[in-house]
Amino acid sequence: MVQASVILHSAFYMVILLACLALSEPQNEPGHCAFYEECGRNPTVGGSFFPAIVPCLNYSAARALRGRHYAMLKKVCPMLDRGENQTYACCSLKQLGTLEFSLSLSKAILIRCPSCADNFAHLHCINTCSPNQTQTVNVTRTANVTYLEKKREVVVSYQAYLSTTFAEGAFQSCKNVRIPATGGFAISTMCGRYGAKLCTAQRWYDFQGDTSNGLAPLDIDFRLIPEGVTEGLPKGVVPYKGRALKCNETTASGGEICSCQDCQASCPVMPPPPLPAEPFRLMGTDGFLVISIILLCLLLFTFLLYLLVSFWVKHQEKDKKKWKGKGGGKDQNGNNLNEPLIDPSEVTCTDRNSLAAQEFLGSMFQFWGTVMASHPLKVLLASAIVVAAFATGFMYIELTTDPVELWSAPESRARREKDFHDKYFDPFFRTNQLILTAPGRKGHVYDSLLFGKQNFSGIVSKDLIIQLLELQTRIQNIEFWSEDLNRPASLKDVCFAPLNPSNPSLTDCAVNSLPQYFQNSLANLTAKVNMTELGVTKEVDWRDHFIYCVNSPLSFKDITDLGMSCMADYGAPVFPFLAVGGYDDDDYTNAEALILTFSLNNYARDSAKFKVALQWEKEFLNIVQEYQSNPNTNFTFAYMAERSLEDEINRTTAEDIPIFMISYAAIFVYIAVALGEYTSCKRILVDSKFLVGLGGILVVGCSVLASMGFYAWIGIPSSLVILQVVPFLVLAVGADNIFIFVLEYQRDMRRPGESREMQIGRVLGNVAPSMLLCSLSESICFFLGSLSTMPAVRSFALYAALAVLMDFILQMTAFVALLSLDARRQDNNRCELVCCVTVSPRHPRKPNEGFLLPLMRKYYAPVLLHPVSRVIVMVVFIFMFCGSIFLMFHVTVGLDQELAMPQGSYMLEYFKYLYKYFEVGVPTYFVTTKGFDFSAKAGMNAVCSSTGCDQFSLTQKIQYASEYPELSYIAIPANSWVDDFIDWLNPASKCCHLDRLRPKSKDCMPDPPNGVLRPNVEQFNRFLPEFLHHRPDLRCPKGGLGAYDKAVVRDANGEVIASRFMAYHTPVTTSTEFTAALQKARELAHNITMGMRQIPGTSPDFEVFPYTVTYAFYEQYLTIVPEGLFNISLCLLPTFVVCCLLLGMDLRSGLLNLITIVMITVDTVGVMTLWGIDFNAVALINLVTAVGISVEFVSHLTRAFALSVKRTHVERAMEATANMGSAVFAGVAMTNLPGIIVLAFAKAQLIQIFFFRLNLVITLLGMTHGLIFLPVLLSYFGPGVNKAVLLKLQQAKAKARQEMELGINNEQAYDNLSFEASERPYDPDRVSATHATGSTRASQITAKDPEKEQRIDTF
């Protein structure tokens, strides 16, 4: 019995012992905790940003919460609240405090989406505080620590089991939450190496549970288990199956749904933006082509119909008498009976007006020319005094080189917006940049422990990055003596330092490059460490850190054991597109280029710091150019400084000045040679016109000088375009007039008893009306062109108008006097350059026609005006015109900025690299003006994009636009100071405290009951300045310093009078894309403006406008087509009006003159399309010039035809072509061409394209239309013979014969007869008249053989 009793007791105690042992093992069962209370720091974690506090291993029952403990749980983890005394949890009060702080770091960026923040807190509350902790958590590793002088076992790693439904739901609610300051996704900062694009739920949770991120206190292995799967689960483990809120659901605490920007499910159904307008099409093909073909058919049909009708009319009137009188005899007055006899009643008012106008102008200019020629020295002295008086204005000349001042009108929208932006905000910082490549360098494959196999391009290699760091350091250490500061200056004096703008050091300067991922530290770049991951140990180095940072640039610590930050040394993130370029689909390790950017502050041009910045940039360029020339350099790179554009333009201008000088010299040599008569070898130095040609050039120069001096007097600035174009234009106009005048003088014979001065006056009376017609047309044309809104076009037009006018005045005065002196020298047989030397051969007493006039009279005019040739010419030119209309509608509008650079400029290489390797476009600001109440709740809602904001707020509309970047040209949504200010105020972010010196002091604002926090007016005005000057850090990433301190401007009363929201354009490369981006941004801004004006209290003139530095340049292309049509139309108007007036209201001549000039202009634009010449402001200036030069080609011939009295249109066209065409060809075409051809050798692309190509086109088209098309057009449709002139001739001949019969001297009868500006002798067998005076000699009247008479061929 005793033995049995002993055995029984032993068995009992064994059972008790086994039971105790069983109870001491942790069990995965409900109502129990796996750990509880804090037990000090994790001994396995080092380098974390905050103390890694870990819990004590403690398998025990969950605790019931009461009082303060319960209140704290309800605040931090409301999803676990079951009511006081009914709530159990596995976390202590201390743990709740630590959890609250930990959650606040994430809530700072997630709180804008309440359901996301709630889901995030839900997850960690379950892990830390769930009363059923042992069912969802499995402790895998512990460590022993000494805490409060006691040995403790702490949890350093555990597994957390979640259902995929909950995990995916929580992830989906957070994946689209934005960071307003960057426009990126918050998830990119919480997914480690994967970034936002590759982030998944599993990767998101893995990052949160990785102690290497510097935030997690212990390792958590998140296991996502699909619904219904139990295989592989530890016994008793039940994956947490809580319900994750969708982002478009309200939270249990009343938080509203997330905004559209953070939650696509919350977005209203938005129709896609309209697609760009389809090209104009008719009948399935190009509409403009169809219209051009129809117009061609109509014109050809009309012309053919005209020919048929003309032929029929001539056939019907073949046997009818067209002229009064019959046979070949003479009437009682001696008139040929086959000539038309004009009855005074047949003379129309127009004919009489035309005759009166020619007589008046001819006599006036004859008198004027005689006076000028009689007093040449006095005239030259007076002219010199006048020019000198005007030229003194050069003391005040201003040369505009700023492109904005040149091409953007002060009253234009872009200029007003730029002025507003620059008034309230700092101008765009100055960019100094290198883009480096290493072509031909082999890449390598890196097998990363963390990221697997990764391809690295040849440029992304350690040795090249170290070389880049050395170059960067050398540039950063630039130091020089500044005369403006009177001390040594360096980068820190002018750099852009966003986080320490008041007193920056070198490390505060914004320098963006790949080495910034390593804080510009060679030690960090060369660091290596062995790391174990999933039982595999490998070495990690700079490559692992680089991969991590380009995918998570906002991280303060990578996930490798290197433990390095990704932030730049100046405290801001370096986004991948600022460090590398030339990659596809975020494959940064395969980038083809490295980017190094130094950002400098921009200063006013009159600031001393502006000069310091220029000096620093000069030193920067010197270093870069020296580095590039070093044969040991392993990089091929392009570079630029902010000053580079202006430097290169100024350099090429200086280098091309000799080209212009050679051009003008070539023109001068041609004029000097072509004006000579060369009757014999012995008289070459006598008959040459070297000094006359030089005088003509000087007249042109003096007219330009006077024009520039006058406008300098009155304060209208000049430009390089004026210096380059106006002399060329005036030279073309002036040379034409010089040739007409001098050739007419050479072809004229001095009459018996007529003095040299009288002859010059008579010749001037013949040609001056034609010169006046052209010069007045051109001058008025340019004066009207000054109505343009473009400053460069307006100033050019003003300078050109006055220069042309002054050129005509000086030709009527100084050049007449100069010709008089030269004629006196020639009459005295004195050599030109050595006036004291005379030659014996006398000047022949016959007119000198030269070789061109007989050639055109005998060969060119008859061939051109042959019936077959005329039809061919009309058909060809009609076809050219219609084809040019088609091409005109396809001309490219714009001016690519690289065309402003000379050939061989380093900037051309930079632009090529920029377009090839840069992955993001220019930033654009959406700027708000005064008149909107941001402090009102409705005002904030109309701007922000977080919870509670309007679905069509300012930032939300920009977000909608960014979803269609190919249409909107918006790549990255706008940042928003309003959103970040609201998040900063939110107590969940732990950013704003009433006492900023005490982070644990009371929050600025209480928790909003519905998650929608909006300050009142008093709170808004109180806390906004604190937000704007709060430096962001890990504890509070929402601080506004750097991102927003310059983005909000308030007046003395605290009202926001200006603010801006920065977005990014897509990469744009051509002027067409820049213009389209501007247009789309303006459409978006207008839509935003209209919406915000609906908010109560908003001023009706409140406006939102987009701004970036390029808009001022490209705005002109939005309106340049109507602007160009307006300017050219204004220029065409005087060519018609003046021609009509000076020809005595001859509407037909004016109309034909106008049609030809229009055709020249249209054909010029058509050739521009074929030759790749874009239509822009420079081209517009040249087209305005084309109208002026076309007047020279056209108007002289039109007037010569209108005043001719030949019997038929064809004969009159032949006469005008031979006489005036020869002068026009020699004076305009052959004068321009030598100078134009020289410009082909200029280095500046602008000169090559818009001065060589375009002026060559203008000259050739003007010549072909003026000398080929116009004579044919006049032969078909020209005005009839001026019957007033015929009547005058008829009466004069009758009077002459009567006086002959009475014995009156014939010379006396006709010497004073003057009725038009150009003279031709008349004989009774052939009706011939002059174009100006109609004076003939009696000897010519009585001549029987017209072929043998000495004729003075004039126009």
Disulfide bonds with the S-S distance in Angstrom:
Cys33-Cys90 1.95
Cys39-Cys56 1.26
Cys77-Cys125 1.83
Cys91-Cys129 2.03
Cys113-Cys258 1.78
Cys116-Cys174 1.96
Cys191-Cys199 1.98
Cys247-Cys263 1.92
Cys260-Cys267 1.85
Cys495-Cys509 2.06
Cys549-Cys566 2.03
Cys944-Cys949 1.76
Cys991-Cys1036 1.96
Cys992-Cys1004 1.77
